């Protein structure tokens, strides 16, 4: 400091020192406010360097929220750059962000950060360019927008469903028609194969060939049921069932086919009943198990759990079902998982992640159709490399569960007079032969109109009518009503390859005794006839 010459110089020096102290105090206060904001912010805040080319450098400073949200220590984060945190597929538009930051000094954009534990965290980043000790640097505030994204997805799903509804309805109508005709074809093949098997024993050279035909018919029927399920049909005989028993049964069946997959089951005690078509629910579960199998080609674990749950308005709002009590079935695997794009399309008909020719792509679309046709909900959650979890929610019932009936191994014979009605001549022909082979007297009618005439002429000796549901002219429902008016005590088994808009259930609710889905075996038909006459639950 130069020597003070007079009082004026002394005053100037004091003033300069005072001004410098004031500036230092202001700077300290500003720095304190900055640090208070930096460390108290709930959002993740980062400061990182920037090269002349605009490439992000290592972090210079991070706040405690950044460490907490990402699961890193401060020391670990200071070794990283912003690009180390970003999920790889999110870097594609990095050049546009870089250009805007360098030209406008400020940019707002979205990214997905990956936390240390592998979680993906969608964030909205507000970045500003500033000078740090003579070098360009960036201050970024990253706000977690996961809840916002979820809300947007909830809004988008119903909108997408509305857009696809006309197309799905058209495809469903096509599928139902194909299923009906296909099942009639299978019925004739199944019937004649079964009749031939009744006349030969296992030593016959054609025995195994005929058994193979039956097996192929069964596989064809499974494909048809997928079409029916996808089209929202097939819920023929809904009754109160215990889902624990269905899960136990299907898990056992699946476990026999795949020894390299371990199934872990957890059942709700005192589980609520649900009103469901047991066959369809079994099929839906087996389709989900098989989907898990394809995602675990080298084996793995499958977790199946049932639970009583109460769903409120907030949860069910996007699904269009009523709030209340539901039973949840959770099916989780340790497979390859799926990305977000796949999870958005997983229930579409004919969509498949498997190679061409390996499956129809109908399995999960059919599961979706079955669940929604039961007034339920199905959701999927999956991550690449982290496995997949499906959750089915079915409305609970206050009715007591009906025990599944044991199926007879042998065809049951009888001596009844039975009228069989069908507009398909091959199905009618094989039906007549099957009834005769069981010891019954068989009458035939090729239409609803003819059925009414035959019944009027023979009503005193006809014990049972087997009635096709879908026929030209007078359909099965109208035919049943006319026959019922003639004889209020009439016994009728309704059968069909497909039920349109729940028509089968409506006819059953009007007093029809039972339903049988084409194609069926001789044993299944004989069992159904026996149940009707013994007044068993059918």
C-alpha positions as CSV (number, residue, x, y, z in Angstrom):
1,X,0.0,0.0,0.0
2,X,1.4,3.4,-1.0
3,X,2.1,5.9,1.9
4,X,-0.7,8.2,2.9
5,X,0.2,11.8,2.0
6,X,-2.7,13.7,3.6
7,X,-6.1,13.3,5.2
8,X,-7.8,13.2,1.7
9,X,-5.8,10.2,0.7
10,X,-6.5,8.5,4.0
11,X,-10.3,9.0,3.5
12,X,-10.1,7.5,0.0
13,X,-8.2,4.5,1.2
14,X,-10.7,3.9,4.0
15,X,-13.6,4.2,1.5
16,X,-11.9,1.7,-0.9
17,X,-11.4,-0.8,1.9
18,X,-15.0,-0.3,3.0
19,X,-16.3,-0.8,-0.5
20,X,-14.2,-3.9,-1.0
21,X,-15.4,-5.4,2.3
22,X,-19.0,-4.6,1.2
23,X,-18.5,-6.4,-2.1
24,X,-17.0,-9.4,-0.4
25,X,-19.9,-9.5,2.1
26,X,-22.4,-9.3,-0.8
27,X,-20.6,-12.0,-2.7
28,X,-20.6,-14.2,0.4
29,X,-24.3,-13.6,1.0
30,X,-25.0,-14.4,-2.7
31,X,-22.9,-17.6,-2.4
32,X,-24.7,-18.6,0.8
33,X,-28.1,-18.1,-0.9
34,X,-26.9,-20.2,-3.9
35,X,-25.6,-22.9,-1.6
36,X,-28.8,-22.9,0.4
37,X,-30.8,-23.3,-2.8
38,X,-28.4,-25.9,-4.2
39,X,-28.5,-28.1,-1.1
40,X,-32.1,-27.7,-0.1
41,X,-33.7,-28.3,-3.5
42,X,-35.9,-31.4,-3.8
43,X,-34.9,-31.6,-7.5
44,X,-31.5,-33.1,-8.5
45,X,-29.1,-30.2,-9.3
46,X,-25.8,-30.7,-11.2
47,X,-23.0,-28.5,-12.4
48,X,-20.8,-29.9,-15.1
49,X,-18.1,-28.7,-17.4
50,X,-18.5,-28.2,-21.2
51,X,-15.9,-28.5,-24.0
52,X,-15.7,-25.9,-26.8
53,X,-17.6,-28.5,-29.0
54,X,-20.4,-28.6,-26.4
55,X,-19.6,-32.1,-25.1
56,X,-20.6,-32.4,-21.4
57,X,-17.7,-32.9,-19.1
58,X,-17.5,-34.4,-15.6
59,X,-19.7,-33.1,-12.8
60,X,-18.1,-30.3,-10.9
61,X,-20.8,-30.2,-8.1
62,X,-24.0,-32.2,-7.3
63,X,-26.5,-31.7,-4.5
64,X,-27.8,-34.2,-2.0
65,X,-31.1,-34.7,-3.8
66,X,-29.1,-35.9,-6.9
67,X,-27.3,-38.4,-4.7
68,X,-30.5,-39.6,-3.0
69,X,-32.6,-40.0,-6.2
70,X,-29.9,-41.8,-8.2
71,X,-28.4,-43.9,-5.4
72,X,-24.8,-42.7,-5.9
73,X,-22.5,-41.1,-3.3
74,X,-21.3,-37.5,-4.1
75,X,-17.8,-38.9,-4.7
76,X,-19.1,-41.5,-7.2
77,X,-21.1,-38.9,-9.2
78,X,-18.1,-36.5,-9.5
79,X,-16.4,-39.2,-11.5
80,X,-19.3,-39.3,-14.0
81,X,-20.6,-37.1,-16.8
82,X,-24.3,-36.5,-17.6
83,X,-24.0,-39.0,-20.5
84,X,-23.1,-41.7,-18.1
85,X,-26.6,-41.3,-16.5
86,X,-28.7,-41.2,-19.6
87,X,-30.4,-44.3,-20.9
88,X,-28.7,-45.1,-24.3
89,X,-31.8,-44.7,-26.5
90,X,-32.4,-41.2,-25.2
91,X,-29.2,-39.7,-26.7
92,X,-30.4,-39.6,-30.3
93,X,-31.5,-36.0,-30.2
94,X,-28.5,-34.8,-28.2
95,X,-27.3,-32.6,-31.1
96,X,-30.5,-30.5,-31.1
97,X,-30.2,-29.9,-27.3
98,X,-26.5,-29.0,-27.6
99,X,-27.2,-26.5,-30.4
100,X,-30.0,-24.8,-28.5
101,X,-27.9,-24.5,-25.3
102,X,-24.9,-22.9,-27.1
103,X,-27.1,-20.5,-29.0
104,X,-29.7,-19.5,-26.5
105,X,-27.8,-20.2,-23.3
106,X,-30.8,-22.1,-21.9
107,X,-32.7,-25.3,-22.9
108,X,-35.6,-27.4,-21.5
109,X,-35.7,-31.0,-22.5
110,X,-36.6,-34.5,-21.2
111,X,-34.4,-37.5,-20.6
112,X,-34.5,-40.9,-18.8
113,X,-31.8,-41.3,-16.2
114,X,-30.7,-44.7,-15.0
115,X,-30.2,-45.0,-11.2
116,X,-27.3,-47.0,-9.7
117,X,-29.8,-49.9,-8.9
118,X,-31.0,-50.0,-12.5
119,X,-34.2,-48.1,-12.1
120,X,-35.2,-45.8,-15.0
121,X,-36.2,-42.3,-13.9
122,X,-37.9,-39.9,-16.4
123,X,-36.7,-36.4,-15.8
124,X,-37.3,-32.9,-17.2
125,X,-34.0,-31.0,-17.3
126,X,-33.7,-27.2,-17.2
127,X,-30.1,-26.3,-18.2
128,X,-28.4,-22.9,-18.3
129,X,-24.9,-22.0,-19.7
130,X,-22.7,-19.9,-17.4
131,X,-19.0,-18.9,-16.9
132,X,-17.3,-20.9,-14.2
133,X,-13.8,-19.7,-13.3
134,X,-13.2,-18.5,-16.9
135,X,-14.5,-21.8,-18.4
136,X,-18.0,-22.6,-19.9
137,X,-20.1,-24.7,-17.5
138,X,-23.7,-25.9,-17.3
139,X,-26.1,-25.7,-14.3
140,X,-28.9,-28.3,-14.7
141,X,-32.0,-28.9,-12.6
142,X,-33.5,-32.3,-13.2
143,X,-37.1,-32.8,-12.0
144,X,-38.6,-36.3,-11.6
145,X,-41.6,-36.5,-13.9
146,X,-42.5,-40.2,-13.4
147,X,-45.9,-39.4,-12.0
148,X,-46.7,-37.0,-14.8
149,X,-45.7,-39.7,-17.4
150,X,-47.9,-42.3,-15.7
151,X,-50.9,-39.9,-15.8
152,X,-50.2,-39.2,-19.5
153,X,-50.1,-43.0,-20.2
154,X,-53.4,-43.5,-18.3
155,X,-55.0,-40.8,-20.5
156,X,-53.6,-42.2,-23.7
157,X,-54.7,-45.8,-23.2
158,X,-58.5,-45.2,-23.2
159,X,-58.0,-42.9,-26.2
160,X,-56.1,-45.6,-28.1
161,X,-58.8,-48.1,-27.2
162,X,-61.5,-45.9,-28.6
163,X,-59.5,-45.4,-31.8
164,X,-59.0,-49.1,-32.3
165,X,-62.5,-50.2,-31.2
166,X,-64.1,-50.3,-34.7
167,X,-61.2,-52.3,-36.1
168,X,-61.2,-54.7,-33.2
169,X,-64.9,-55.2,-33.5
170,X,-64.5,-56.0,-37.2
171,X,-61.7,-58.5,-36.5
172,X,-63.7,-60.0,-33.7
173,X,-66.7,-60.6,-36.0
174,X,-64.4,-62.2,-38.6
175,X,-62.8,-64.4,-35.9
176,X,-66.2,-65.5,-34.5
177,X,-67.4,-66.6,-38.0
178,X,-64.2,-68.5,-38.6
179,X,-64.4,-70.2,-35.2
180,X,-68.0,-71.3,-35.8
181,X,-67.3,-72.9,-39.2
182,X,-63.9,-74.3,-38.1
183,X,-65.5,-76.1,-35.0
184,X,-68.2,-77.6,-37.2
185,X,-65.4,-79.1,-39.4
186,X,-63.6,-80.4,-36.4
187,X,-66.8,-81.8,-35.0
188,X,-67.2,-84.1,-38.0
189,X,-63.5,-85.2,-37.9
190,X,-63.6,-85.8,-34.1
191,X,-66.9,-87.7,-34.3
192,X,-65.8,-90.2,-36.9
193,X,-62.4,-90.7,-35.3
194,X,-64.0,-91.4,-32.0
195,X,-66.5,-93.9,-33.6
196,X,-63.7,-95.8,-35.2
197,X,-61.7,-95.9,-32.0
198,X,-64.7,-97.5,-30.3
199,X,-64.5,-100.5,-32.6
200,X,-60.7,-101.2,-32.4
201,X,-58.3,-101.9,-29.6
202,X,-54.8,-100.6,-29.1
203,X,-53.2,-103.4,-31.0
204,X,-54.9,-102.4,-34.3
205,X,-52.4,-100.9,-36.8
206,X,-54.6,-97.8,-37.2
207,X,-55.2,-97.2,-33.5
208,X,-52.2,-94.7,-33.0
209,X,-53.1,-92.9,-36.3
210,X,-56.6,-92.3,-35.0
211,X,-55.3,-91.1,-31.7
212,X,-53.1,-88.7,-33.5
213,X,-56.1,-87.4,-35.5
214,X,-57.9,-86.8,-32.1
215,X,-54.9,-85.0,-30.8
216,X,-54.7,-82.8,-33.9
217,X,-58.4,-82.0,-33.5
218,X,-57.7,-81.0,-29.9
219,X,-55.0,-78.6,-31.1
220,X,-57.3,-77.2,-33.7
221,X,-60.0,-76.7,-31.0
222,X,-57.4,-74.9,-28.9
223,X,-56.7,-72.5,-31.8
224,X,-60.4,-72.0,-32.3
225,X,-60.8,-71.2,-28.6
226,X,-58.1,-68.6,-28.9
227,X,-60.2,-67.0,-31.7
228,X,-63.3,-67.2,-29.6
229,X,-61.5,-65.8,-26.5
230,X,-60.1,-62.9,-28.6
231,X,-63.5,-62.1,-30.0
232,X,-64.9,-61.8,-26.5
233,X,-67.0,-64.9,-26.6
234,X,-66.9,-68.4,-25.1
235,X,-68.2,-67.6,-21.6
236,X,-70.9,-70.3,-21.8
237,X,-71.3,-71.7,-18.3
238,X,-70.3,-69.1,-15.7
239,X,-70.5,-70.5,-12.1
240,X,-69.0,-69.5,-8.8
241,X,-65.5,-71.0,-8.7
242,X,-62.5,-71.0,-6.3
243,X,-59.5,-69.5,-8.1
244,X,-57.0,-71.2,-5.7
245,X,-58.2,-74.6,-7.1
246,X,-58.0,-73.4,-10.7
247,X,-54.4,-72.0,-10.2
248,X,-53.4,-75.2,-8.4
249,X,-54.8,-77.4,-11.2
250,X,-53.3,-75.4,-14.1
251,X,-49.9,-75.0,-12.4
252,X,-49.7,-78.8,-12.0
253,X,-50.6,-79.4,-15.6
254,X,-47.9,-76.9,-16.7
255,X,-45.3,-78.2,-14.3
256,X,-45.5,-81.6,-16.0
257,X,-44.5,-80.2,-19.3
258,X,-41.5,-78.0,-18.2
259,X,-39.2,-79.5,-15.6
260,X,-36.7,-76.6,-16.0
261,X,-39.2,-74.0,-14.7
262,X,-39.9,-73.9,-10.9
263,X,-43.3,-72.7,-10.0
264,X,-43.8,-70.9,-6.6
265,X,-47.4,-70.6,-5.5
266,X,-48.9,-68.3,-2.8
267,X,-52.6,-68.6,-2.2
268,X,-55.0,-66.2,-0.4
269,X,-56.6,-67.9,2.6
270,X,-60.4,-67.7,2.5
271,X,-60.3,-66.5,-1.1
272,X,-63.5,-64.9,-2.5
273,X,-65.3,-66.8,-5.2
274,X,-65.7,-65.4,-8.7
275,X,-68.3,-66.2,-11.3
276,X,-66.5,-67.6,-14.3
277,X,-66.4,-70.2,-17.0
278,X,-63.8,-72.5,-15.5
279,X,-62.5,-73.8,-18.8
280,X,-61.8,-70.3,-20.2
281,X,-60.0,-69.2,-17.0
282,X,-57.9,-72.3,-17.1
283,X,-57.1,-71.6,-20.8
284,X,-56.1,-68.0,-20.0
285,X,-53.8,-69.1,-17.2
286,X,-52.1,-71.8,-19.3
287,X,-51.6,-69.2,-22.1
288,X,-49.9,-66.9,-19.6
289,X,-47.7,-69.8,-18.3
290,X,-46.7,-70.6,-21.9
291,X,-45.9,-67.0,-22.6
292,X,-43.6,-67.1,-19.5
293,X,-42.0,-70.3,-20.8
294,X,-41.1,-68.6,-24.1
295,X,-39.4,-65.8,-22.2
296,X,-37.3,-68.3,-20.2
297,X,-35.8,-70.6,-22.9
298,X,-33.1,-71.7,-20.5
299,X,-35.5,-72.2,-17.6
300,X,-36.3,-70.0,-14.6
301,X,-38.8,-69.3,-11.9
302,X,-42.6,-68.6,-12.2
303,X,-44.4,-67.0,-9.3
304,X,-48.2,-67.4,-9.1
305,X,-50.2,-65.6,-6.4
306,X,-53.8,-65.1,-5.6
307,X,-55.1,-62.3,-3.4
308,X,-58.4,-60.6,-2.4
309,X,-58.2,-56.9,-3.2
310,X,-60.5,-53.9,-3.2
311,X,-60.1,-51.6,-6.2
312,X,-61.1,-47.9,-5.9
313,X,-62.1,-45.3,-8.5
314,X,-58.5,-44.1,-8.9
315,X,-57.3,-47.6,-10.0
316,X,-60.2,-48.7,-12.2
317,X,-61.0,-45.3,-13.8
318,X,-59.0,-46.1,-17.0
319,X,-60.5,-49.6,-17.4
320,X,-64.2,-48.9,-17.5
321,X,-65.2,-51.4,-14.8
322,X,-67.0,-50.9,-11.5
323,X,-65.0,-50.3,-8.3
324,X,-65.3,-53.0,-5.6
325,X,-64.0,-56.4,-4.5
326,X,-61.9,-58.4,-6.9
327,X,-59.7,-61.4,-6.8
328,X,-56.2,-60.8,-8.3
329,X,-54.0,-63.5,-9.9
330,X,-50.4,-62.4,-10.3
331,X,-48.1,-64.3,-12.7
332,X,-44.5,-63.2,-12.7
333,X,-41.5,-64.7,-14.4
334,X,-37.7,-64.3,-14.4
335,X,-37.5,-64.1,-18.2
336,X,-36.1,-61.6,-20.7
337,X,-38.8,-59.1,-20.0
338,X,-40.0,-56.5,-22.5
339,X,-39.6,-52.9,-23.5
340,X,-42.3,-50.2,-23.2
341,X,-43.2,-50.5,-26.9
342,X,-43.8,-54.2,-26.6
343,X,-45.9,-53.8,-23.4
344,X,-48.1,-51.3,-25.3
345,X,-48.9,-53.9,-28.0
346,X,-48.8,-57.1,-26.1
347,X,-52.5,-57.8,-26.2
348,X,-53.0,-56.9,-29.9
349,X,-54.2,-59.8,-32.1
350,X,-51.5,-61.4,-34.2
351,X,-48.8,-59.4,-32.5
352,X,-45.9,-61.7,-31.5
353,X,-42.3,-61.2,-30.4
354,X,-41.5,-64.8,-31.6
355,X,-40.1,-65.5,-35.1
356,X,-42.5,-66.0,-38.0
357,X,-44.1,-69.4,-38.0
358,X,-43.6,-69.9,-34.2
359,X,-47.1,-69.3,-32.9
360,X,-50.2,-67.4,-34.0
361,X,-49.9,-64.3,-31.9
362,X,-53.4,-64.9,-30.6
363,X,-52.5,-66.2,-27.1
364,X,-52.4,-63.0,-25.2
365,X,-55.1,-61.3,-27.3
366,X,-57.3,-64.3,-26.3
367,X,-56.4,-63.9,-22.6
368,X,-57.3,-60.2,-22.8
369,X,-60.7,-61.2,-24.5
370,X,-61.4,-63.8,-21.8
371,X,-60.6,-61.5,-18.9
372,X,-62.6,-58.5,-20.2
373,X,-65.5,-60.8,-21.1
374,X,-65.6,-61.8,-17.4
375,X,-65.9,-58.1,-16.4
376,X,-62.2,-58.2,-15.3
377,X,-59.0,-56.3,-15.9
378,X,-55.5,-57.5,-17.0
379,X,-52.4,-55.4,-16.7
380,X,-48.7,-56.1,-17.7
381,X,-45.5,-54.7,-16.2
382,X,-42.2,-55.7,-17.7
383,X,-38.6,-54.4,-18.1
384,X,-35.9,-55.6,-20.5
385,X,-33.9,-58.2,-18.7
386,X,-36.0,-57.9,-15.5
387,X,-38.9,-60.3,-16.2
388,X,-42.6,-59.7,-16.7
389,X,-45.6,-59.7,-14.4
390,X,-49.3,-60.1,-15.5
391,X,-52.1,-59.2,-13.1
392,X,-55.6,-60.5,-13.6
393,X,-58.5,-58.9,-11.6
394,X,-61.8,-60.7,-11.6
395,X,-65.0,-59.4,-9.8
396,X,-65.7,-61.2,-6.6
397,X,-68.9,-63.0,-5.9
398,X,-70.8,-63.6,-2.7
399,X,-72.0,-67.1,-3.9
400,X,-70.5,-70.3,-2.7
401,X,-68.0,-72.0,-5.0
402,X,-69.3,-75.0,-7.0
403,X,-67.0,-78.0,-6.9
404,X,-65.7,-79.3,-10.3
405,X,-67.3,-82.5,-11.4
406,X,-65.2,-85.6,-11.9
407,X,-65.1,-86.7,-15.5
408,X,-65.9,-90.4,-16.4
409,X,-63.1,-92.2,-18.2
410,X,-65.6,-94.4,-20.2
411,X,-68.4,-93.4,-22.5
412,X,-71.7,-93.8,-20.6
413,X,-74.4,-95.7,-22.4
414,X,-78.2,-95.3,-22.2
415,X,-81.6,-95.9,-23.7
416,X,-83.1,-92.5,-24.4
417,X,-84.9,-91.1,-27.5
418,X,-82.9,-88.0,-28.5
419,X,-83.6,-85.4,-31.2
420,X,-80.5,-83.8,-32.6
421,X,-80.9,-80.5,-34.5
422,X,-78.2,-79.1,-36.7
423,X,-78.1,-77.4,-40.1
424,X,-74.6,-78.9,-41.0
425,X,-75.3,-82.3,-42.6
426,X,-71.8,-83.9,-41.7
427,X,-72.3,-82.8,-38.1
428,X,-75.8,-84.1,-38.0
429,X,-74.8,-87.4,-39.6
430,X,-72.0,-88.1,-37.1
431,X,-74.1,-87.0,-34.2
432,X,-76.8,-89.6,-35.1
433,X,-74.1,-92.3,-35.3
434,X,-72.6,-91.3,-32.0
435,X,-76.0,-91.4,-30.2
436,X,-76.7,-94.8,-31.7
437,X,-73.3,-96.1,-30.6
438,X,-74.2,-95.1,-27.1
439,X,-77.4,-97.1,-27.2
440,X,-79.8,-94.3,-27.7
441,X,-82.6,-93.9,-30.3
442,X,-81.8,-90.9,-32.5
443,X,-84.1,-88.6,-34.5
444,X,-82.8,-85.8,-36.7
445,X,-83.8,-82.3,-37.9
446,X,-81.8,-80.0,-40.2
447,X,-83.3,-76.7,-39.1
448,X,-85.2,-75.0,-36.3
449,X,-88.5,-75.2,-38.3
450,X,-88.0,-78.9,-38.9
451,X,-87.1,-79.5,-35.2
452,X,-90.5,-78.0,-34.1
453,X,-92.4,-80.3,-36.5
454,X,-90.5,-83.4,-35.5
455,X,-90.9,-82.6,-31.8
456,X,-94.6,-81.9,-32.2
457,X,-95.0,-85.3,-33.8
458,X,-92.9,-87.2,-31.3
459,X,-93.1,-85.1,-28.1
460,X,-94.4,-88.0,-25.9
461,X,-91.4,-90.2,-26.7
462,X,-88.5,-87.7,-27.1
463,X,-86.6,-87.6,-23.8
464,X,-83.9,-85.0,-24.8
465,X,-83.2,-82.5,-27.6
466,X,-79.6,-81.6,-28.6
467,X,-79.9,-78.2,-30.2
468,X,-77.5,-76.3,-32.4
469,X,-77.4,-72.6,-31.4
470,X,-76.5,-70.9,-34.7
471,X,-78.7,-71.9,-37.7
472,X,-80.3,-70.0,-40.6
473,X,-84.0,-69.2,-40.3
474,X,-85.1,-70.0,-36.8
475,X,-82.0,-69.9,-34.6
476,X,-81.3,-72.0,-31.6
477,X,-82.7,-69.5,-29.1
478,X,-86.0,-69.1,-30.8
479,X,-86.3,-72.8,-31.4
480,X,-85.8,-73.5,-27.7
481,X,-88.5,-71.0,-26.8
482,X,-91.0,-72.6,-29.1
483,X,-90.2,-76.1,-27.8
484,X,-90.3,-74.9,-24.2
485,X,-93.8,-73.5,-24.9
486,X,-94.9,-76.9,-26.3
487,X,-93.4,-78.7,-23.3
488,X,-92.4,-76.7,-20.2
489,X,-90.5,-79.7,-18.8
490,X,-88.4,-80.3,-22.0
491,X,-84.8,-81.3,-21.5
492,X,-82.4,-79.5,-23.9
493,X,-78.6,-79.6,-24.4
494,X,-77.5,-76.5,-26.4
495,X,-74.4,-76.9,-28.5
496,X,-72.4,-74.7,-30.7
497,X,-68.9,-73.8,-32.1
498,X,-69.3,-70.2,-30.9
499,X,-71.5,-68.1,-28.7
500,X,-72.3,-64.6,-30.1
501,X,-72.7,-61.8,-27.6
502,X,-73.3,-64.2,-24.7
503,X,-76.3,-65.7,-26.5
504,X,-75.6,-69.2,-25.0
505,X,-75.8,-67.8,-21.4
506,X,-79.1,-66.1,-22.2
507,X,-80.6,-69.4,-23.4
508,X,-79.3,-71.2,-20.4
509,X,-80.7,-68.6,-18.1
510,X,-84.1,-69.2,-19.7
511,X,-84.0,-72.8,-18.5
512,X,-81.9,-74.7,-21.0
513,X,-80.3,-77.6,-19.2
514,X,-76.7,-77.6,-20.4
515,X,-74.2,-76.4,-23.0
516,X,-71.7,-78.4,-25.0
517,X,-69.0,-76.7,-27.1
518,X,-68.0,-78.2,-30.5
519,X,-65.9,-80.2,-31.1
520,X,-66.6,-82.7,-28.3
521,X,-65.8,-86.4,-27.7
522,X,-68.2,-89.2,-27.3
523,X,-67.2,-89.4,-23.6
524,X,-68.0,-85.7,-23.1
525,X,-71.4,-86.0,-24.8
526,X,-72.3,-89.1,-22.8
527,X,-71.3,-87.4,-19.6
528,X,-73.4,-84.4,-20.4
529,X,-76.5,-86.5,-21.2
530,X,-76.1,-88.5,-17.9
531,X,-75.8,-85.2,-15.9
532,X,-79.0,-83.8,-17.4
533,X,-81.0,-86.8,-16.4
534,X,-79.4,-87.1,-13.0
535,X,-80.1,-83.4,-12.4
536,X,-76.4,-82.7,-11.6
537,X,-75.0,-79.2,-11.9
538,X,-74.1,-79.0,-15.6
